[in-house]
């Protein structure tokens, strides 16, 4: 917890310090502004003397020029009315007018709850004997200081500051995690060896430890899986040699065999052929799990591929009807047509084997966002708890486990590898394969493959 905790703690500490510093600076600024206003209110007599002096020395023009200097003071305003009650400056507030023309006294009016804090008036005497009236307005600092705008600007600034700081902190914490996620995804897709960014491995915190642990785990798993696959390939290759010698010995035995022995020799030949097919399937599955080369991929029409598979199946099983439904146009896919042809053949042969007598195998191709191939038989189906396991190697339903000579002669190998190989081919083409029981009976295989536009 030493690394991430310290960084999060420091982030919140810096945020609190910045917020406190900004608050203190604003308080100091407001206090200085308030003090300036108080200092302006204090010399009221000086304003009256200065205004009367300007009036006596330069008349109304100099007095008006003196009044214009108050525009630079946000908290103080000054107004002068002549003996006719006309203001020398325009835009006089209503409160100032009512106070100026009140005949009760020259006492200052204090209104702390309103915008005007203090109103002070005094007479000004010119040299020619005319009397003017000076009204000085001292505004409360909050009246000048626009609090709603300040709060809005402060809120926006705070949101931007915290958003920026949160983005920096989140990028610091999530960037290595995103890199690790890409490495995990590559590991799951079989892209070995797994490469983790050096900056993640060099981190001294918990994320760096996670990256180093995952790197070690990936190396161990890669070594174990590679050894397992190599063992599978070695065993499969080593089995081919004795099987080949058995085939030669079988043919030699046929030369000297009596008719009563032919049945047993045919059985030996059948089992030897089944072993060869099993080894071929194992090697095929091992290649699918290890080879991810897509350089030889090409575009092809899925409808034509299905037509070829159905034509071959009808030739092999002329007594088994197949129903094929295709869209009007071409359905273009990108991939290895040979691999997909083999996958479709495995599924369709499996459907032909398990469909009920005098029933068809229904095959349909539809195109939406992806190409959907549905292959359905009219057999007994599969128990729900076995559907997911059927895609694993060497897993078969109970009906498939019961082999008979008839099923063997029909090409039923029954190793439990056909659907497993088909699924790996579909996944190799970035598609999905799902098994389900049709509501009206039978097993339905749904294949989704991406379409090339």
Secondary structure, DSSP 8 states (H G I E B T S, - for coil): -HHHHHHHHHHHHHHHHHHHHHHHHHHHHHHHHHHHHHHHHH-HHHHHHHHHHHHHHHHHHHHHHHHHGGGG-TTEEEEEE-TTS-BSSS---HHHHHHHT--S----EE-TTSSEEEEEEEEEE-TTS-EEEEEEEEE-HHHHS-HHHHHHHHHHHHHHHHHHHHHHHHHHHHHHHHHHHHHHHHHHTT--S----HHHHT--SHHHHHHHHHHHHHHHHHHHHHHHHHHHHHHHHHHHHHHHHHHHHHHHHHHH--GGGHHHHHHHHHHHHHHHHHHHHHHHHHHHHH----TT-EEEEHHHHHHHHHHHHHHH-TTS-EEEE--SS--EEEE-HHHHHHHHHHHHHHHHHHS-TT--EEEEEEESSEEEEEEE--S----GGGTGGGGSTT---HHHH---HHHHHTT----S-HHHHHHHHHHHTT-EEEEEE-TTSSEEEEEEEE---
